[in-house]
Amino acid sequence: MRSASIHTFNRTFLEMRGAHPALARFTDVTALLDHLHHGKASADEKNDILALLITVAQSRSATSDAAVTVLLLALWPGLDAVFHRLSRRVEAPEELPSEVLDHAVEQLRHLDLQSVQRIA
């Protein structure tokens, strides 16, 4: 079952890659995440990629959910930092991971890119 869902996710990423030239140079999600996390790209280039992924995530396309997943993985270092910072202050830390992810997905799905200069 897991390999089928990974295959579906990879196929969906390839569809997204084919539809958006800015993603064409990334052979797979791992290459894209490596570029965003460790690449030598400028902050503006990384921001442009994240903005594109948010646009796809907010669309009604078949690739929308995959874009959200890629965004969560791309933003994971920051989300992890938020989680650890909040975990020291909340009474029910067992609920915190799902709350952080739910809030992040909600923000990604509704972010107004016109009012934001820098995504990460």
Residue pairs with C-beta under 8 A, 6 or more apart in sequence:
9 29
9 66
9 69
10 28
10 29
12 62
12 63
12 65
12 66
13 28
13 29
13 63
13 66
13 70
15 62
15 63
16 23
16 56
16 63
16 66
16 67
17 23
17 24
17 26
18 24
19 63
20 52
20 56
22 48
22 49
22 52
23 32
23 49
23 52
26 32
26 35
29 70
29 73
32 49
32 70
32 74
33 70
33 73
33 74
35 41
35 46
35 49
36 46
36 49
36 50
36 74
37 74
37 77
39 46
41 49
43 118
46 120
47 118
47 119
47 120
50 71
50 74
50 75
50 119
50 120
51 113
51 119
53 67
53 70
53 71
53 74
54 67
54 71
54 108
54 111
54 113
54 119
55 113
56 63
56 64
56 67
57 64
57 67
57 68
57 71
57 108
57 109
58 64
58 108
58 109
58 110
58 111
59 67
68 105
68 108
68 109
71 108
72 79
72 101
72 104
72 105
72 108
74 120
75 104
75 120
78 120
79 100
79 101
79 104
82 100
83 96
83 97
83 100
86 96
86 100
87 93
87 96
90 96
111 119
